[in-house]
Amino acid sequence: MSETMKAAIFVKPGQMAVEEVPKARLEQDDDAVVRVVRACVCGSDLWYFRGLSPHPEHAQIGHESIGVVEEVGSAVTSVKSGDFVVLPFPYSCGKCPVCKAGFESVCPHGGYFGASQAEYVRVPEADGTVVKVPGSPEDYDDATLASLLTIADVMSTGYHAAVSAEVKPGDTAVVMGDGAVGLCGVLSAHMLGAKRIIAMSRHEDRAAVAREFGATDIVAERDQAAIDKVLEMTGGYGADAVLECVGSKQSFDTAIGLIRRGGVIGRVGLPHDVEISAEGTFYGNIGIKGGPAPVRHYDLQSGLLDTVVKGEINPGRVFTAEFDLDHIQEAYEAMDQRKVIKSLIRF
């Protein structure tokens, strides 16, 4: 058996490579090693690719994948070799008060994957991390496999935005961002019963998916023009809920401007240069909730896994191009240049 594997390597901003590296292996009794069958490039990976956030150079990268368990440590009881699993982007113990409260993504004993664009991945805290999928990858068509991949991150993150924003039946919800997370936020708001869903998008291909996922309105304006447009559409009051799925200062400032008094902003975009006015939110009774999505909780307790397996939702529509690992540079460039919404990596 080979002691090496292929992995995507972040060389430096703007440059990816594929190299042979030591194969992922068990290091602790509670580890598992998973053979990856699908991975993808995340919008947050682009912050590194564009040089806007730091990342170690000449290092592995990636945090979204699904695969088959290769081997498990002696303490692992929930899965065995051959099981098909989703790997949430956070790993977690599953036993502490934080995990039991449904916030595995901030488990004090956990962390985040950073080497999932590879043939194999080591999974710490396997029992508290993996999400077991019925059957094997061969039992599912490509569309379902793509949708299962989304619940490793983007679908669960979009759902977290909607839950954090407290979307209720009959609400008017605004979704900031038309990337994969934002589009999954539209789908999630629809699942939670929002009557009117306003997607902020100026790209027709993305707006088309947003409409397919349940958006009732598309707003292309930005900054104050976007705020004015939404206020006009809502009788001057603003939206009941805002899903902030970008993380930029522009996006968050817009969200603050168009949320109604007493409304809630669910934020899941990784914040960059965002400042929150304590006084402004105080006098508007504006709620702000969210952070890294507790993927395992939503996949299992909220039923995202079952919903995908039954074919009731198809969030895999956000993947608009496929690549193999050897073409990882093209996968990043396609997203960076907005030629595709999200790049899927097939193994």
C-alpha positions as CSV (number, residue, x, y, z in Angstrom):
1,M,0.0,0.0,0.0
2,S,1.3,3.4,-0.9
3,E,2.6,5.6,1.9
4,T,1.9,8.8,-0.1
5,M,-1.2,10.5,-1.6
6,K,-2.0,13.3,-3.9
7,A,-3.0,16.6,-2.2
8,A,-3.8,20.1,-3.2
9,I,-1.1,22.5,-2.1
10,F,-1.4,26.2,-1.5
11,V,1.9,27.4,-3.0
12,K,1.3,31.2,-2.6
13,P,-1.6,33.6,-3.4
14,G,-2.8,32.9,-6.9
15,Q,-0.9,29.6,-7.3
16,M,-2.1,26.1,-6.4
17,A,-0.3,22.8,-7.1
18,V,-0.8,19.0,-6.7
19,E,1.9,17.1,-4.9
20,E,2.6,13.7,-3.4
21,V,2.6,14.1,0.4
22,P,2.7,11.5,3.2
23,K,-0.6,9.7,3.3
24,A,-3.0,10.6,6.1
25,R,-2.8,8.1,8.9
26,L,-4.2,7.4,12.4
27,E,-2.4,9.3,15.1
28,Q,-4.8,8.9,18.1
29,D,-7.2,6.1,19.2
30,D,-10.2,8.2,18.4
31,D,-9.1,9.0,14.8
32,A,-10.4,7.8,11.5
33,V,-8.9,8.0,8.0
34,V,-11.3,8.7,5.2
35,R,-10.8,8.1,1.5
36,V,-12.2,11.2,-0.3
37,V,-14.7,10.7,-3.1
38,R,-15.8,14.3,-3.5
39,A,-14.3,17.6,-2.3
40,C,-14.7,21.2,-3.4
41,V,-13.3,24.7,-3.4
42,C,-15.0,27.0,-0.8
43,G,-15.5,30.7,-1.2
44,S,-13.5,31.1,2.0
45,D,-10.6,29.4,0.3
46,L,-10.6,32.3,-2.2
47,W,-9.6,34.7,0.6
48,Y,-6.3,32.9,0.7
49,F,-6.0,32.5,-3.0
50,R,-6.5,36.2,-3.5
51,G,-4.0,37.0,-0.7
52,L,-6.6,38.7,1.4
53,S,-6.2,36.3,4.4
54,P,-3.0,34.6,5.6
55,H,-2.4,30.9,4.9
56,P,0.8,29.0,5.3
57,E,2.6,28.7,2.0
58,H,3.4,25.3,0.5
59,A,0.7,23.7,2.8
60,Q,-2.4,21.6,2.3
61,I,-5.8,23.2,2.1
62,G,-9.5,22.5,2.0
63,H,-12.3,21.7,4.5
64,E,-15.3,20.2,2.6
65,S,-15.5,16.5,1.6
66,I,-17.4,13.2,1.6
67,G,-15.8,9.8,1.5
68,V,-15.4,6.2,2.7
69,V,-13.8,5.2,6.0
70,E,-10.5,3.6,5.3
71,E,-9.6,2.7,8.9
72,V,-10.5,3.6,12.4
73,G,-8.7,3.9,15.8
74,S,-9.3,1.4,18.6
75,A,-11.6,3.9,20.4
76,V,-13.9,4.6,17.5
77,T,-17.3,2.9,17.8
78,S,-19.7,4.9,15.5
79,V,-18.3,3.9,12.1
80,K,-16.1,1.2,10.6
81,S,-14.0,0.6,7.5
82,G,-16.2,0.8,4.4
83,D,-18.8,3.2,5.9
84,F,-19.8,6.2,3.7
85,V,-19.6,9.5,5.6
86,V,-19.9,13.3,5.3
87,L,-17.0,15.2,6.9
88,P,-18.3,18.5,8.4
89,F,-15.8,21.3,8.1
90,P,-15.4,21.4,12.0
91,Y,-14.3,18.4,14.0
92,S,-15.7,18.0,17.5
93,C,-15.8,15.8,20.6
94,G,-19.6,15.4,20.6
95,K,-19.6,14.9,24.4
96,C,-19.0,18.3,26.0
97,P,-21.8,20.8,27.0
98,V,-21.1,22.9,23.9
99,C,-21.6,19.9,21.6
100,K,-24.6,18.7,23.5
101,A,-26.2,22.2,23.1
102,G,-25.8,21.8,19.3
103,F,-22.8,24.0,18.7
104,E,-20.2,21.4,17.6
105,S,-18.5,24.0,15.4
106,V,-17.1,25.8,18.5
107,C,-16.3,22.7,20.5
108,P,-13.4,23.6,22.9
109,H,-11.8,20.2,22.1
110,G,-12.3,20.5,18.4
111,G,-11.1,22.6,15.5
112,Y,-11.4,22.9,11.7
113,F,-10.2,20.8,8.8
114,G,-7.6,22.3,6.6
115,A,-6.4,19.4,4.3
116,S,-9.5,18.0,2.7
117,Q,-8.6,18.6,-0.9
118,A,-6.7,15.4,-0.9
119,E,-7.1,11.7,-1.6
120,Y,-7.2,10.9,2.2
121,V,-8.1,12.8,5.3
122,R,-7.3,12.2,8.9
123,V,-10.4,12.8,11.1
124,P,-9.8,13.6,14.8
125,E,-12.6,12.9,17.3
126,A,-14.2,10.7,14.7
127,D,-17.2,9.6,16.8
128,G,-18.2,13.3,17.5
129,T,-17.5,14.4,13.9
130,V,-18.5,12.2,11.0
131,V,-22.0,12.0,9.7
132,K,-22.8,8.4,8.5
133,V,-24.6,8.2,5.2
134,P,-26.8,5.1,4.5
135,G,-25.3,2.7,1.9
136,S,-22.2,3.5,-0.2
137,P,-21.3,6.2,-2.7
138,E,-22.2,3.8,-5.5
139,D,-25.8,3.8,-4.4
140,Y,-26.2,7.5,-5.3
141,D,-26.2,9.4,-8.5
142,D,-23.8,12.3,-9.1
143,A,-26.4,15.0,-8.3
144,T,-27.1,13.4,-4.9
145,L,-23.4,13.0,-4.1
146,A,-23.0,16.7,-4.9
147,S,-25.9,17.6,-2.6
148,L,-24.4,15.4,0.2
149,L,-21.1,17.3,-0.3
150,T,-23.0,20.6,0.4
151,I,-24.1,19.5,3.8
152,A,-20.4,19.3,4.8
153,D,-20.5,23.1,4.8
154,V,-22.4,25.4,2.4
155,M,-25.9,24.0,2.8
156,S,-25.5,23.7,6.6
157,T,-24.0,27.2,6.7
158,G,-26.8,28.7,4.7
159,Y,-29.2,26.9,7.0
160,H,-27.4,28.3,10.0
161,A,-27.8,31.8,8.6
162,A,-31.6,31.2,8.3
163,V,-31.9,29.7,11.8
164,S,-29.8,32.4,13.3
165,A,-31.9,35.0,11.6
166,E,-34.9,33.4,13.2
167,V,-36.7,33.0,9.9
168,K,-40.4,32.1,10.5
169,P,-43.3,31.2,8.3
170,G,-44.6,34.3,6.5
171,D,-41.4,36.4,7.0
172,T,-39.7,38.6,4.5
173,A,-36.1,37.5,4.4
174,V,-33.2,39.2,2.6
175,V,-30.1,37.1,1.6
176,M,-26.8,39.0,1.3
177,G,-24.5,37.1,-1.1
178,D,-25.1,35.0,-4.2
179,G,-22.3,32.6,-3.7
180,A,-22.9,29.0,-2.8
181,V,-23.7,29.8,0.9
182,G,-26.0,32.7,0.0
183,L,-27.9,30.5,-2.5
184,C,-28.2,27.7,0.1
185,G,-29.4,30.5,2.5
186,V,-32.2,31.2,0.0
187,L,-33.1,27.5,0.0
188,S,-33.0,27.4,3.8
189,A,-35.2,30.5,4.2
190,H,-37.7,28.8,1.8
191,M,-37.6,25.6,3.9
192,L,-38.3,27.5,7.1
193,G,-41.4,29.1,5.5
194,A,-40.4,32.6,4.5
195,K,-43.1,34.1,2.3
196,R,-40.9,36.6,0.5
197,I,-37.2,36.0,-0.1
198,I,-35.2,38.8,-1.6
199,A,-31.9,37.7,-3.0
200,M,-29.2,40.3,-3.5
201,S,-27.6,39.4,-6.8
202,R,-26.3,41.0,-10.0
203,H,-25.3,37.8,-11.8
204,E,-28.0,36.2,-13.9
205,D,-26.7,32.7,-13.6
206,R,-26.7,32.9,-9.8
207,A,-30.1,34.7,-9.7
208,A,-31.5,31.9,-11.8
209,V,-30.5,29.4,-9.1
210,A,-31.8,31.7,-6.4
211,R,-35.2,31.7,-8.1
212,E,-35.1,27.9,-8.4
213,F,-34.3,27.7,-4.7
214,G,-37.3,29.9,-3.7
215,A,-36.3,33.6,-4.2
216,T,-39.3,35.8,-5.0
217,D,-37.3,38.9,-5.8
218,I,-33.9,39.8,-7.1
219,V,-32.2,43.1,-6.1
220,A,-29.0,44.1,-8.0
221,E,-28.4,47.4,-6.3
222,R,-25.6,47.8,-3.8
223,D,-24.9,50.0,-0.7
224,Q,-27.5,52.8,0.0
225,A,-29.3,52.1,-3.3
226,A,-29.9,48.5,-2.1
227,I,-31.1,49.7,1.3
228,D,-33.5,52.2,-0.4
229,K,-34.8,49.5,-2.7
230,V,-35.6,47.0,0.0
231,L,-37.2,49.7,2.2
232,E,-39.4,50.6,-0.7
233,M,-40.3,47.0,-1.2
234,T,-41.3,46.6,2.4
235,G,-43.3,49.7,3.0
236,G,-40.4,51.5,4.6
237,Y,-40.0,49.0,7.5
238,G,-37.3,46.7,6.2
239,A,-36.9,42.9,6.3
240,D,-37.9,40.7,9.2
241,A,-34.7,38.6,8.8
242,V,-31.4,39.1,7.0
243,L,-29.0,36.3,6.1
244,E,-25.5,37.8,5.9
245,C,-23.5,35.3,3.8
246,V,-20.6,37.4,2.7
247,G,-18.7,38.8,5.6
248,S,-17.5,42.0,4.0
249,K,-18.0,45.5,5.5
250,Q,-20.2,46.5,2.6
251,S,-22.4,43.5,3.0
252,F,-22.8,43.9,6.7
253,D,-23.4,47.6,6.6
254,T,-26.1,47.0,4.0
255,A,-27.7,44.3,6.2
256,I,-27.8,46.8,9.2
257,G,-29.5,49.4,6.9
258,L,-32.3,47.2,5.7
259,I,-33.2,45.1,8.7
260,R,-36.4,46.2,10.3
261,R,-36.5,47.3,14.0
262,G,-36.7,44.3,16.1
263,G,-35.4,42.0,13.3
264,V,-32.5,39.6,13.4
265,I,-29.4,39.3,11.3
266,G,-28.0,35.8,10.9
267,R,-24.4,36.2,10.0
268,V,-22.3,33.3,8.6
269,G,-19.9,35.2,6.3
270,L,-16.4,35.1,7.7
271,P,-16.1,38.8,8.9
272,H,-13.5,41.0,7.3
273,D,-13.2,44.6,8.6
274,V,-16.7,44.5,10.0
275,E,-17.6,46.8,12.9
276,I,-20.9,46.5,14.8
277,S,-22.4,49.6,16.4
278,A,-23.5,48.7,19.9
279,E,-25.5,51.9,20.1
280,G,-27.1,51.4,16.7
281,T,-28.2,47.8,17.3
282,F,-29.3,48.7,20.8
283,Y,-31.7,51.5,19.8
284,G,-33.1,49.4,16.9
285,N,-33.6,46.3,19.1
286,I,-31.6,44.5,16.3
287,G,-30.5,41.0,17.0
288,I,-27.2,39.7,15.6
289,K,-26.5,35.9,15.8
290,G,-24.4,33.4,14.0
291,G,-20.9,32.2,13.4
292,P,-19.4,28.9,12.2
293,A,-22.2,26.5,11.4
294,P,-22.7,23.4,13.6
295,V,-22.9,21.1,10.6
296,R,-23.3,17.8,12.5
297,H,-26.3,19.2,14.4
298,Y,-28.1,20.4,11.3
299,D,-27.3,17.2,9.3
300,L,-28.6,14.9,12.0
301,Q,-30.9,16.7,14.5
302,S,-32.4,19.1,11.9
303,G,-32.7,16.4,9.2
304,L,-30.6,17.9,6.4
305,L,-29.1,14.5,5.7
306,D,-32.4,12.8,5.4
307,T,-33.8,15.6,3.3
308,V,-31.0,15.2,0.8
309,V,-31.0,11.4,0.8
310,K,-34.8,11.5,0.1
311,G,-34.3,13.9,-2.8
312,E,-36.5,16.6,-1.2
313,I,-33.9,19.3,-1.8
314,N,-31.0,19.6,-4.3
315,P,-28.5,22.0,-3.0
316,G,-25.8,20.4,-5.2
317,R,-27.1,22.7,-7.9
318,V,-24.5,25.2,-6.6
319,F,-21.8,23.2,-8.2
320,T,-21.6,24.5,-11.8
321,A,-18.3,22.9,-12.8
322,E,-16.3,19.7,-12.1
323,F,-12.6,19.2,-12.0
324,D,-10.2,16.4,-11.0
325,L,-7.5,17.0,-8.4
326,D,-4.8,17.4,-11.0
327,H,-6.7,20.5,-12.3
328,I,-7.0,22.3,-8.9
329,Q,-5.5,25.5,-10.2
330,E,-8.2,25.7,-12.8
331,A,-10.9,25.0,-10.1
332,Y,-9.7,27.9,-8.1
333,E,-9.3,30.2,-11.1
334,A,-12.8,29.4,-12.3
335,M,-14.3,30.6,-9.0
336,D,-12.0,33.5,-8.6
337,Q,-13.0,34.8,-12.0
338,R,-16.7,34.1,-11.3
339,K,-16.9,31.7,-14.2
340,V,-18.6,29.2,-11.9
341,I,-20.5,29.4,-8.7
342,K,-18.7,26.6,-6.9
343,S,-16.1,24.0,-8.1
344,L,-16.5,20.3,-7.3
345,I,-13.5,18.1,-7.2
346,R,-14.1,14.5,-8.3
347,F,-11.8,11.7,-7.1
